[in-house]
Amino acid sequence: MKRIGSGTVAIGLAAAGAAAWWLRHVTAPAVRKWQPGCGEIVSAGDLAIRVCGSGDRAFVLLHGLVASGDVFGAAFDRLTQHGRLIVPDLFGFGRSMRVKSQSFGLEDHLDALDAMLEALGANAARLVIGGHSLGGLLALHWAARRQEQVDAVLTWGAPLFRDEAEARERLQAMGFLEQLFARDSPMAEKSCEWMCRYRGAAAVAAAILSPDLPIPISRRAVLHTWPAYRGAVGIFFSDWRAALSRLHDAGVPVTITAGSDDPSQVAGLAHTLAADFATIRAFDVEGAAHTLPLTHPDQCAASLLRCAARGEQLRLVSEAAGADVERYRSDS
């Protein structure tokens, strides 16, 4: 019998591995449901943004750590029927990577978002802010800063941790890549340095290591620097409770949504917050993991529209009540 050479075996194993990867990739929910969103990429301050639609209301969508605005694909285009859609790549990430700054903390991100609105002439727009993962934390803080013009906030998989120990425990429960890139560690720094030096190879490696994600999204995950990454990680430990309190006092409705299988979430915390704050609602998506905007985009877009309608209704009721008070004072 003719012996099979080791080279033939290696080729066969490689082909089988590639076929298995491709099958997993094309059947992944995020890959099947994602298409590029509408609009063109423009610069607004230090941020590269995708913008389309028009109107006095603006839907602003903020992505998570080591990601880009591309996670909000074509399913979110329906928002343009109800206002303007603004999707930035966050300060220091994606197409906004090449900014001249060494500071990427919470205030830097919020300042960049403020400058974005000013550059777009949207300082007076009614805002509905959606944020995924780290973007959810930014959404809460930015909404608290601009509370007078915010109608509603919706977060997906926001990392709401009560202390640093709890944060590290949750991160340990996630996969290898999440553990690597969601904490400030020597391995993360070395990986970041390698990506900066070999950006093309890193993009290919990211796509290979992430078969469940659309290739354009996984490739852009490497577009950041170590200072940008390290600054963003620090936002995990920001005082999000203070932001929630300010939004509650201002009457801004907040909806906290997470997948039931999302290992980054602290069990029961969102529902406890909803019990403590009348303006907060908490929802679990059964069977979903961390990447809700990719795996459940239609549901996420519909939730944003419901939050926008609820926020507008509450605002109009509040304004009417305020007008009644002022009329009573003037009559007195």
C-alpha positions, 0 to 999 in steps of 0.5 A: 500500500502506498504510504501517505506523506506527511505533507499530504496529511498536513494539507488535508488537515489544513483544508479540513480546518479551513472548511470548518472555519468557513462553515462556522463563519457563514452560519454564525448569526452575526455574519448572516444578519450583518450588512454595512449601514447607510451613509458616508464616513465624514470627519466631525472634530476628532471623530470619523463618523457615519451619518445619514438621515435628517431631522431635529432628532439624532440617534447616536450609537456608540460601539464597545472596546476594540471595535468600530461603529461598523457593528451597527449595520444596515438593520439600524438604517430604519432609524433614519425614518425617524431622525438623523443617524450618527455612528462615530468610531470612538476617540482613538479607535477604528477610523478615529485612531489617528488623533494627536493625543496621549490622553484617552480617559472618560472626559476625553471621550465625552469632549470628543463626542461634544465636539462631534455634535458641534461640528455637525451643527447638532448641539440643539438636536433631541438625542437618543443615545444607544451604547454597546458594552463600553459604549453603554458606559459612555452613553450613560456619562454623556447623557448625564452631561447633556441631559437637557437634550437627551430623550432616552438612553439604551445600553446593550451589555454595558459592563456595570460593575460594583467594584474592581474585583467584580470587574476582574471576576466578570472578565475572567468568565469571558473568552480568551480574546475578551480576557486579553483585550478587556483588561490592562495587562502586560500581554495586552500591551505586547499584543497591542504593540505587535498589532501597531507594528504589523497592522495588516497581519494583525487584521488577518489574525483577528479575522481568523480568531473571530469566525463568528464575526463579520470579517470587516468588523473583526479586521477593524478591531485592531485599529487602536493604539496602546494609549487609546486602549489603556485609557478606554479600559479605565472607563470600566471603573468609572462612577456610572452610578452617579451618571444614573442618579443624574439621569434619574433626577432629570427624568431621562429614561434609561433602558438596560438590556443584556443577553441572558448568556452574556458572561460580562453581566452581574446577575440581577444587577440591572433589575435591582437598579430598575427597582431602585430608579423609576426611570430605569427599565431592565430587559434580558434577551433570552439565549443571547450573548454579548454582541447583541447589536450584531446577533439581534440587530432588528430587535435592538433597532426596534428597542431604540425606537420604543425608547425614543417614543417613551422618552419623547412622551415623558418629556412632553408631559414634563414640559406640559406640567412645567407650563402649568406650574408657570401659568399658576405662578403668573396667575397668582 
